Amino acid sequence: MMRSTFKVLFYVNGSKEKNGIVPIMGRVTINGSVAQFSCKLAIAKELWDAKGNRAKGKGKEARDTNLALDNIKAQIIKHYQHLSDREAFVTAEMVRNAYQGIGTEYETLLGAFDKDNESFRKRIGTDRTLGSYQVRVRARNHLAAFIKRNYRRSDIAMLELTPDFIKEYEIYLSTDAGLHNASVWSNCMWLKTIVTKAHYNGLTPRNPFAQYRVNQNVKEREYLTEDEIRTVMTHEFADRKLAYIRDLFVFASFTAMSFVDIKELTADEIVEVNGEKWILSRRHKTKVPFQVKLLDIPLQIISRYEPFREDNLVFSGLSYWSLCKPLKRMIRECGITKSISFHCSRHGFATLALSKGMPIESVSRVLGHTNITTTQKYAKVTTEKIDRDLTAFGNRLNQTFDGISVAM
């Protein structure tokens, strides 16, 4: 292994001379990398020994200056040794920054991630949620496990990062960590976001991931067809818990509401407009207003659980994690083999609404999306809709070309 070349020297900046006084500067050199800094000291020009890099003479000013320089050098050596023990790659800039106390929390990748997560945690309950924070913590822990496995270290310096690092991380997530495509993509994007943010704030001189694109490669979204929704609605369950979960899923399928919005739905948010019942609320996730007209089916379900309301909540005592497994059991009991989550109810609503001719702008408003491109991801062009649209198109063409035959 090549021996590291480390050197600290001091010099005066003659261009800043004022009344014969010059500022003292420091320079750290490590393996060809150089970083300069101000010692926050000044000395009479004639007292400086350029060859010895110290003040000359035995007077009080020279003694005090040299003592201060010895102290600075000792601190720099200490920081260099500390970084060398922790990092495999140390630059002069890292040592200089550590001495000055600049950007030390961003010297390492996990240090940057932890700091960003802590800032996020402080916003929980204001404009961030605990669930989102937990996702970020899991992303950080995946990254820590990767560094430990591939580099045999507890952290890695920002300056060590290369485009190959994120490629290797992507492979690790899909193989060793066993994550699905969407989870691999989201974890890689968290990593890229942290490094990009550090670069933007001037805490790392380059962004090795600037040109790297993570392939999302998301699976086709599952949803229930119109016939499958009818099957779920009409199935009689012996288990009342499964029947309750069925009712919640059907309610979501007819209102496009997310689980958390249903969980937080209060009776006060159900209002009468022109003699009909509507839900007027804001999305929990984006705070975007949404409005849903309550059709017969969701009104039946609301009425069914009205006697069990607590704290004015339309549906009381809901917990997402206690619902996940029973939901899959409920779907299987209906003879449906698709892998359905509660969120699939929103996919189903969007697909059904678009196939029935509802404009995508209206669907987007009902879903509470801030961007219509998000709605397009939910949209499914069903065979039924293609057949209907092509038939209508063919009828119009037949009228246009009626009586015309192709020449022989």
Residue pairs with C-beta under 8 A, 6 or more apart in sequence:
4 30
4 31
4 84
4 90
5 29
5 30
5 31
5 32
6 28
6 29
6 30
6 80
7 28
7 29
7 30
8 26
8 27
8 28
8 29
8 73
8 76
8 77
9 26
9 27
9 29
9 53
10 24
10 25
10 26
10 27
10 39
10 53
10 54
10 69
11 24
11 25
11 27
11 50
11 53
12 22
12 23
12 24
12 25
12 43
12 45
12 48
12 50
13 22
13 23
13 24
13 25
14 22
14 45
16 22
16 23
17 45
20 44
20 45
20 46
21 42
21 43
21 44
21 45
22 42
22 43
22 44
22 45
22 48
23 38
23 39
23 41
23 42
24 38
24 39
24 41
24 42
24 43
24 48
24 65
24 69
25 36
25 37
25 38
25 39
26 36
26 37
26 38
26 39
26 72
26 76
27 34
27 35
27 36
27 37
28 34
28 35
28 36
28 37
28 76
28 80
28 92
28 95
28 96
29 92
30 80
30 90
30 91
30 92
30 95
31 91
33 91
33 92
33 93
34 92
35 91
35 92
35 93
35 95
35 96
35 97
36 96
37 96
37 99
37 100
39 68
39 69
39 72
41 65
41 68
41 69
43 55
43 61
43 65
44 61
47 55
47 56
47 57
47 59
47 61
47 62
47 65
48 55
48 56
49 55
49 56
54 65
54 66
54 69
55 61
55 62
55 63
55 65
55 66
55 69
56 62
72 99
75 99
76 95
76 96
76 99
79 95
79 98
79 99
80 90
80 95
82 98
83 90
83 94
83 95
83 98
83 107
84 90
86 108
86 155
87 94
87 107
87 108
87 156
87 157
87 160
88 151
88 153
88 157
88 160
89 157
89 159
89 160
90 157
91 159
93 205
94 107
94 157
94 159
97 103
97 104
97 107
98 104
98 107
103 203
104 111
105 111
105 112
105 115
106 112
106 115
106 158
106 198
106 201
106 203
106 204
107 157
107 158
108 155
108 156
108 157
108 158
109 143
109 147
109 155
109 156
109 157
109 158
109 161
109 194
109 195
110 140
110 143
110 144
110 147
110 154
110 155
110 156
111 155
112 158
112 194
112 195
112 197
112 198
112 203
113 139
113 140
113 143
113 190
113 194
114 140
116 136
116 194
116 197
117 133
117 136
117 137
117 140
120 128
120 132
120 133
120 136
121 133
124 130
124 133
127 287
129 284
129 285
135 186
136 190
139 186
139 187
139 190
139 191
140 190
142 173
142 177
142 179
142 187
143 169
143 187
143 190
143 191
144 154
144 155
145 177
146 168
146 169
146 172
146 173
146 176
146 177
147 153
147 154
147 155
147 156
148 154
149 172
149 176
150 168
150 172
156 165
158 195
158 198
158 203
158 204
159 204
159 205
161 195
161 204
161 208
161 209
162 208
163 208
163 209
163 211
163 212
165 208
166 188
166 191
166 192
166 208
166 209
166 212
166 214
167 212
169 187
169 188
169 191
170 184
170 188
170 214
173 179
173 183
173 184
173 187
173 188
174 181
174 184
179 187
180 219
181 216
181 217
181 218
181 219
182 216
182 218
182 219
184 214
185 214
185 215
185 216
185 217
185 218
188 214
189 214
191 209
192 209
192 212
192 214
195 204
195 207
195 208
195 209
196 207
196 209
196 210
198 204
199 205
199 206
199 207
199 210
221 344
221 347
221 377
221 378
221 380
222 338
222 339
222 340
222 341
222 344
222 347
223 344
223 347
223 348
223 351
223 380
224 232
224 253
224 336
224 338
224 340
224 344
224 345
224 348
225 348
225 382
226 352
228 334
228 336
228 338
229 250
229 253
229 348
229 352
231 334
231 335
231 336
232 246
232 249
232 250
232 330
232 331
232 334
232 336
233 246
233 250
233 297
235 246
235 333
235 334
237 243
237 246
237 330
237 333
241 326
242 326
242 329
242 330
242 333
245 323
245 326
245 327
245 330
246 330
247 301
247 304
247 305
248 262
248 315
248 318
248 323
248 342
249 327
249 330
249 342
249 345
250 297
250 298
250 301
251 257
251 262
251 297
251 298
251 301
251 302
252 258
252 259
252 262
252 342
252 345
252 346
252 349
253 345
253 348
253 349
253 352
254 295
254 297
254 298
254 349
255 262
255 279
255 292
255 294
255 298
255 349
256 292
256 345
256 346
256 349
256 350
256 353
256 363
256 366
256 367
257 265
257 279
257 292
257 346
258 283
258 284
258 285
258 343
258 346
259 318
259 320
259 323
259 342
259 343
260 284
260 285
260 320
261 281
261 283
261 284
261 368
262 314
262 315
262 318
263 313
263 315
263 318
263 320
264 284
264 313
265 279
265 281
265 313
265 314
265 315
266 312
266 313
266 314
267 309
267 312
267 313
267 314
268 312
269 279
269 280
269 281
270 277
270 278
270 279
270 294
270 302
270 314
271 277
271 278
271 279
271 280
272 278
276 293
276 294
277 293
277 294
277 299
278 291
278 292
278 293
278 294
279 290
279 291
279 292
279 294
280 289
280 291
281 289
281 290
281 291
282 288
282 289
282 290
282 368
283 289
283 290
283 368
286 368
286 369
286 370
288 368
288 369
288 370
289 368
290 365
290 366
290 367
290 368
291 365
291 366
292 366
294 302
302 314
305 314
305 315
305 316
308 316
309 316
310 316
310 317
320 342
323 342
324 341
324 342
327 340
327 341
327 342
328 339
328 340
331 338
331 340
346 367
346 378
347 378
347 380
349 366
349 367
350 363
350 367
350 375
350 378
350 379
350 380
351 378
351 379
351 380
351 382
353 362
353 363
353 366
354 360
354 363
354 379
354 380
354 381
354 385
355 380
355 382
355 384
355 385
360 372
360 375
360 376
360 379
361 372
363 375
363 378
363 379
364 372
364 374
364 375
367 374
367 375
367 378
369 375
